[in-house]
Amino acid sequence: MDAVQLLTSVIDSTTAEAAERFAEAGIPVFPCVPGEKRPLSRHGFHDATTIPAQVAGWWHDWPDANIGMPTGSISGWEVVDVDMHGPVSGFGSFELARHEGLVDRWSALVRTPSGGIHAYYPADPVQRQPSWQVASAGIDFRGEGGYVLVPPSRVRVDGALVSYELIGAGHGQAMPVDAAGLRQFLDPRPAPAEAVRFAADASPGIDVERIASWVAARGEGERNRGLFWAACRFAEHGVAFTAARDYLGAAAERAGLPSAEVSATVRSAYRSAVGASPAAQHEQPPPAPRLPTGQVLP
């Protein structure tokens, strides 16, 4: 069953019924706070499952819970998230990328409660593509280490509950997104994911995707400490500062850390890392202001 067929089948369902339907179709799900995007289960998207008894148990305990779906290889779907937050709109960026043939082969379009869209694509069967965000363009990519809420989930906007809603299907055969190419188009610079992967290949003792996913799953009170620890590991294995900041930054922001705090924490980790390799030291950041008040470090 493709994305449109599945999303169409849950239009008039409760979230409990829809969650069971996703699981039956082989799409792992997990519960999120009613009216919000925060996971209810202890380990968030890492808890996602298709086991009927577990899914039924969750929605028996939390009948109004929203439905979270991990993106990437585990679900078989990747999502380009076009944001609408205050003055930032990703629609112009998305349209430019569409004209370049970078995002035009979606399977389904879902309108989000904020007025943006989620464009669904089949996950790349050859390579795992990590999640990232380009805030200046209003575009997020949800791949490995990411998740989205799916219809008929509802999120509170200006005091009212607004649903995720299927609004259209793609034309022709749906195709995976070249996530690295899309990011380079939106924010031209050396691709950070590629830089990190190259460093990881040179230092097989570090699994960058696993560490980034772990950072993204940290809860309140653990996020800053977890990011600091991860950035120290990247520094010790020779990952350049800019690559670590971009790669871990996307994961930390998904966990809820503001971008300024993310940058300061990664910077602090690189200054503090004992035995950081010459490759990492070569791109040490310039002096920065004192860390924000309340910064929590290990």
N, C-alpha and C positions, 0 to 999 in steps of 0.2 A: 504494500500500500504506500503510495507516495504522500508527500506532505499535504497536498491539497485535499486528497481523499480523506486522510485522517482528520485534518482540521475541520473539514466540512461535517464529518460524522459526529463531532462533539459540540456543534453550534448551540443546540438546545439542551445540553446536558448540564447537570450540576458538576462542580469540580470533582466531587467524589466519583461520579459516573465517568467523567472524562479521564481522570487519572487511571482508572481501571482499563479504560479503552486504550490509552497509550501503552500501558503495560502489556495488554493482550497483543498489541501490534509489534511488540519487541522494542519499544522505546522506553528506556529507564526514566523514572520520575522520582521526585522527592517533594515533601510538603514545605510550603513557605507560609509565613505569617499572613493571616487574612488581611487583605487590604494593603499588603506590603510585599517587598521583594526579599526580605531576610529569611533564610532557611529556619525551619523549626527543628529539623533533625540535628543531632549533635555535630555531625561532620559535614553538613551541607550537601553539596552536589556529590561528594564522595560516597554518600549513603544511597544514591539513586539506584533503583532496582526495578526489575520486571516481575519479581516474585509476587504472585497474586495475594497471598496471605499478608505479606508485609504492607503492600499498598492499601489493601482493604483495612488493615489495622490502623494505619496512619490516619486515614480519612474517617474511620470510626471515632478516633480520639479527637480529631480536628476536622469536623465536617465542612467547615468553611475555608479550609486551608487553600491557598493558591498552589498551582502546579509548577514546580521547577523542573526544567529539562537540561541536563548537561549537554554541552555542544561538543562537536568534534567526533572522533572515531567511536566513542561509546554509544552515541545515539545515531550516528550516520548523517547528522545535519550540522551545517555551519550557518551562522547568521551574521549578516551585515546590519548593524543597528544604526539607523539614521535618527539622530537625536533632535529633539525640540525642547530646549531648556533656556528660558528667558531670551536673551538676545542671540543665542547660538542656535542656528538651524543648519542641519546637515543636508538639506534637500538640494541646495545648489551644488555642493560637492558630489553628492550621489549622481546628480544628472550629468555633471561633467565626466565622472568616471564611467557612466553608462555609455556616453557618446564615444568613449575610447574603447568600448568593448570589454571593460573590466568587471562589470557587475550586471550585465544584461541577460544572463541566462538563469534567472531565479526560478525556483519551483513554486513558491507561494509568497504573497505579501500579507503581512499582518499589521494592522494599525495598532499602535501602542496607546495607553491612556494619556500620555503627555502630548499626543498629536504627531509623534514620529512614526516610523515604520520599522518592522523587522522583515528583511528579505531573506528567505530560507534558500539554501543551496545544498546539494549533496556534498558530504564530506569528501575531501580528496582521498582516493583510495591508495595513493602511492606514498604520500608523505603527510605526517601530522603537522598541522599548522597552529602555532600557539596564538592565544588571544592577544589583542592589543587595542589601544585607543589612540586616536589623533583628535584631541579635544578641540584644537583650533579649527578643524574641519567639520566637527560635529558628527564624526563617524567612529563607531567602535566595531571591531571584528570579534565575534565570539566563536572561538575554535577550541583547541585543547585548553583545559583549565578554566573554561568559562561556562556560563549557563544563562538561560533566559526563562521568563515566565511564558507559558503557552495558554491559548484560549481554552476554556472560558475564564481564566484568572481575571481578577479585578484589583485595581490599585486605587487608593484614595487620592484624588486630585481636587484641590480647593474644596475639601469637605465632602465631595461626592465620590462614590465608587464607580469607576469607569473600566469597562472590559477591554481586554485584548480581542481584536475582531479580525477575522479573515476577510480581506477586501479584494483579493484577486489571485489569479494563477499566472504562471509564466507563459511565454509563447515559444513553442518548439521544445526541444529536449533540454532539460535543466543540466547545468554543468557546474563543477566546482569552481570556486573563486581562487584566483592566484592571489593569495593574501599578501605575500611579500610585494608583488607588483602593485597591488592596490595601495599599500602603505607608502611605497616609494612615490607613487603618483600624487597622493594626498600631502605627503610631507617629505619632499626630496632630500635624501641624505643617505650615507652608507647604511644599509639595512641592519639594524641592531640584532635582530634574531639570527641573521646569518653570521654576524661577528661573534655572537655568543656561541653558536653551534660550532664555529671553527675553533674557538678557544676550548670548547668542551672536547672536541675531537683530539686536540693536542694534549688535553689533560683528562684522560678517561676516568679519573677518580670522581668526577662531578657529573651529575645528571641534571642538566639545567631545567628541563621540562618538569621533572618531579619536584624540584625545589620551588620553581615558580608556582606550581599548583598548590604546594603546601603553604606558601605565603598567602595566596589568594583565599585559602580556607581559614586563616586565622581570625579569631573572634575578637571582640572588644577587650582590651587589656593585654592581648597577645600580639597585636598587629605590628606595633613598632619594634618590639623585641624580636619578633620573627623576621622582619625585614632586615634588621641590623645583622642578625646571625647569618641570613642568606647572603647578604652583600659581602660579609667577611669571607664566606666560603668562595664567592666568585673572585674576590681580590686575591685570595691565596692561590687560586688556580689560574691566575694570569688573565682573567677577563678584564678588558678595558673598562674604565669607569663609565664612559658614555654608554657603552653597550649594557652594562649592568643596570645603570639608572633607567634606561628605556625598557629593558626586558622585565626587570623586577618591578619597576614602577607601575606598569600596567596591571600586574598581579596585585600589588599592594593597594592600588586605587580601587580595584574590584572588592577588596576586603574592607574598604571604607576609609582609608587614609587620604587626606588631602594632598594634592600634588606637591605643595611647598614642603610639607613634612616629609614626604617620600624622598625628595631630592636631598634635603638636609640629612636624613638618616643614612642614605647610601653614601653621601659625602663623608659623614662621620665614620662609617664603617671602613671606608677606604683609607682614612687617615689612621685608624686604629689597628687595622689588620696586621697581625704579626707575621713577618715572612712573606709579605705580598711579593709576587714575582716581578722581575724587571718589566715584563710586558704590561702588567697592571700599573706599575709605578710610572711608566712612561706617559700615561694619560691621567695622572693625578689631577684633580680639580684645583683651580686657584683658590686662594683664601676666601672664606665665606663668612657671613655674619654669624653671631652666636646662635645656637640651636633655639627654636621656639621655647617659651616658658612651658614647663610641664613635660618636656621631652623625656621619654622613658627609655633608658638604655640598659642592656644587661649588666 
